[in-house]
Amino acid sequence: MAAIVEACSDTVDGDPVEPWIERKRRYLEHLPGVGDDAILRVALADKVHNARSIVRDYRQEGHRLWERFTQKTAREQLWYYGALLAFFQERRPGPLVEDLYRAVGELAWLVARDDAQRLFPRRLWLDPDLHAGQAPDGWIQARTAADAIQLLDEFTVHELSLPAGPEGEAVIDWLIEQDSEQRDPWPEERLVFHGEGAEAAVSRSAETIEFRSAVARR
């Protein structure tokens, strides 16, 4: 029982009054050393419950929810749950991890849409990794191409940063399609790429924008 409690606690080997971010980092470093699958199962169930509770409360309270937390920003919460999701996807794939994926995805979407309503100018960053691939400060993070497209369709976006690869390409393809329908949801100021393979993506982006101009002249 003590081992299970330890696996679920973020005060492992640390002072419970130390900064929130340090406790979470310590806990994330601790998890890979847990070898008992039963302990990981309980820890995973605990995180799923917590994530679902945050989603439920966020739907009811919106941005005010974070005033309840020691760390009062959605950004840090998503950083933490993004790391938990990545760990459990590798160590304990299955239905419970899928539940965590859905809860984290819903929370990320609610935060992104809330940020799009509150922030100006709007800078949109597409990356599925809420932990290692988290958006820079002041940017709105979308986890999927579908989420990014919905935000582009609903809001005026001033800057857009896409990952190289299929997700970024899906957004570019949608933008080009909108040109053919005489709509212009392209970012007003800048479109760039980030991450591995970004140089090639930037080159392709230039070609794409030229193609966009040609479509617009038709």
C-alpha positions in Angstrom: 0.0 0.0 0.0 2.8 2.4 0.9 4.4 1.8 -2.6 1.1 2.6 -4.3 0.7 5.8 -2.3 4.3 6.8 -3.2 3.7 6.1 -6.9 0.7 8.5 -6.9 2.4 11.2 -4.8 4.3 14.1 -6.3 6.2 14.6 -3.1 8.5 11.6 -3.7 11.9 12.2 -2.1 11.2 15.9 -1.9 9.9 18.7 0.4 6.2 19.2 0.0 6.6 22.9 0.3 9.1 23.2 -2.6 7.9 24.9 -5.8 5.2 23.1 -7.7 7.2 22.7 -10.9 10.1 21.1 -9.0 7.8 18.6 -7.3 6.3 17.7 -10.7 9.7 17.3 -12.3 10.8 15.1 -9.4 7.7 12.9 -9.8 8.2 12.6 -13.6 11.8 11.5 -13.0 10.6 9.0 -10.4 8.0 7.2 -12.6 10.4 5.4 -15.0 11.9 3.6 -12.0 8.6 2.1 -10.9 8.7 -1.6 -12.0 5.5 -2.9 -10.5 2.7 -2.8 -13.1 0.0 -2.8 -10.5 1.4 0.4 -9.0 1.5 2.0 -12.4 -2.1 1.0 -13.1 -3.2 2.7 -9.9 -1.1 5.8 -10.6 -2.6 5.9 -14.1 -6.1 5.6 -12.9 -5.4 8.4 -10.4 -4.1 10.7 -13.2 -7.1 9.9 -15.4 -9.5 10.9 -12.6 -7.6 14.1 -11.9 -7.5 15.1 -15.6 -11.2 14.4 -16.0 -12.0 16.4 -12.9 -10.0 19.4 -14.3 -11.8 19.2 -17.6 -15.2 19.1 -15.9 -14.4 22.0 -13.7 -12.8 24.0 -16.5 -16.0 23.6 -18.5 -18.0 25.1 -15.6 -15.6 27.8 -14.5 -13.4 28.6 -17.5 -10.1 30.5 -16.9 -11.0 31.2 -13.3 -10.4 27.6 -12.4 -6.6 28.1 -12.3 -7.0 30.4 -9.3 -7.6 27.2 -7.2 -4.2 25.7 -8.1 -0.8 26.4 -6.6 0.5 26.8 -10.1 -2.1 29.2 -11.5 -1.7 28.7 -15.2 -3.1 26.2 -17.7 0.3 26.1 -19.4 2.1 24.3 -16.5 -0.8 21.9 -16.0 -0.7 20.9 -19.7 3.1 20.6 -19.5 2.7 18.1 -16.6 -0.2 16.1 -18.1 1.6 16.0 -21.5 4.6 14.3 -19.9 2.4 11.9 -18.0 0.5 11.0 -21.2 3.8 10.3 -23.0 5.1 8.1 -20.2 2.0 6.0 -19.9 1.6 5.6 -23.6 5.0 4.0 -23.7 4.7 1.9 -20.5 1.1 1.0 -20.2 -0.7 1.3 -23.5 -4.4 0.3 -23.4 -7.9 1.6 -22.7 -7.0 3.6 -19.6 -4.3 5.4 -21.4 -6.8 6.2 -24.2 -9.0 7.7 -21.5 -6.1 9.9 -20.4 -5.4 10.9 -24.0 -9.0 12.0 -24.5 -9.1 13.9 -21.2 -5.8 15.7 -21.9 -6.8 16.4 -25.5 -10.1 17.9 -24.4 -8.4 20.0 -21.8 -5.8 21.2 -24.4 -8.6 22.2 -26.8 -10.6 24.1 -24.1 -7.5 26.0 -23.2 -6.6 26.7 -26.8 -10.1 28.0 -27.6 -10.1 30.1 -24.4 -6.7 31.5 -25.3 -7.9 32.4 -28.8 -10.7 34.4 -27.3 -8.5 36.2 -24.8 -5.1 36.8 -26.6 -4.3 39.4 -29.2 -2.5 39.2 -31.5 -3.2 35.5 -32.0 -0.1 33.3 -32.5 -1.0 29.7 -33.2 1.5 26.9 -32.6 0.7 23.3 -33.8 2.4 20.5 -31.9 0.9 17.3 -30.4 3.6 17.3 -27.6 2.4 19.4 -24.7 5.5 18.7 -22.8 8.7 18.8 -24.9 7.0 20.5 -27.8 5.1 23.1 -25.8 4.4 26.4 -27.5 6.4 29.5 -26.5 4.9 32.0 -24.1 2.1 34.0 -25.6 1.3 31.4 -28.3 -1.9 29.3 -28.5 -1.1 25.6 -28.8 -3.2 23.2 -30.9 -2.4 19.5 -30.6 -3.8 18.3 -33.9 -4.3 19.7 -37.5 -8.0 19.5 -37.0 -7.8 21.7 -33.9 -5.6 24.2 -35.7 -7.9 24.3 -38.7 -10.9 24.9 -36.4 -9.1 27.8 -34.8 -8.0 29.3 -38.2 -11.6 28.9 -39.4 -13.1 30.7 -36.4 -10.5 33.3 -35.5 -8.2 35.7 -37.3 -4.7 34.3 -36.7 -1.7 36.7 -37.0 1.1 34.2 -36.9 1.2 30.5 -37.5 4.0 28.0 -36.7 3.6 24.5 -38.0 5.6 21.3 -37.5 7.3 19.7 -40.5 5.4 16.6 -41.5 1.8 15.4 -42.1 0.1 17.6 -39.5 1.6 20.8 -40.9 1.0 19.7 -44.4 -2.7 19.0 -43.6 -3.1 22.6 -42.4 -1.4 24.0 -45.5 -3.6 21.8 -47.8 -6.7 23.2 -46.0 -5.5 26.8 -46.4 -4.9 26.2 -50.1 -8.4 24.7 -50.4 -9.9 27.8 -48.8 -8.2 29.9 -51.5 -10.1 27.9 -54.1 -13.3 28.8 -52.3 -12.3 32.5 -52.2 -11.7 32.5 -48.5 -8.6 33.8 -46.8 -7.9 32.4 -43.3 -4.1 32.5 -43.9 -2.2 34.2 -41.1 -2.1 37.9 -41.5 1.6 38.4 -40.6 3.7 35.2 -40.8 3.7 31.5 -41.4 6.8 29.5 -40.3 7.8 26.0 -39.4 9.4 24.6 -36.3 11.0 21.4 -35.1 13.0 18.7 -36.9 12.9 19.1 -40.7 11.8 22.7 -40.4 14.4 24.0 -43.0 12.9 21.8 -45.7 9.4 22.8 -44.6 10.2 26.5 -44.9 11.4 25.9 -48.4 8.3 24.0 -49.3 6.2 26.7 -47.5 7.7 29.3 -49.9 6.6 27.2 -52.9 3.2 26.8 -51.3 2.7 30.5 -50.8 3.7 31.1 -54.5 1.1 28.5 -55.4 -1.4 30.2 -53.2 -0.8 33.5 -55.0 -1.3 31.8 -58.4 -4.6 30.3 -57.2 -5.7 33.8 -55.9 -5.1 35.3 -59.4 -7.3 32.9 -61.1 
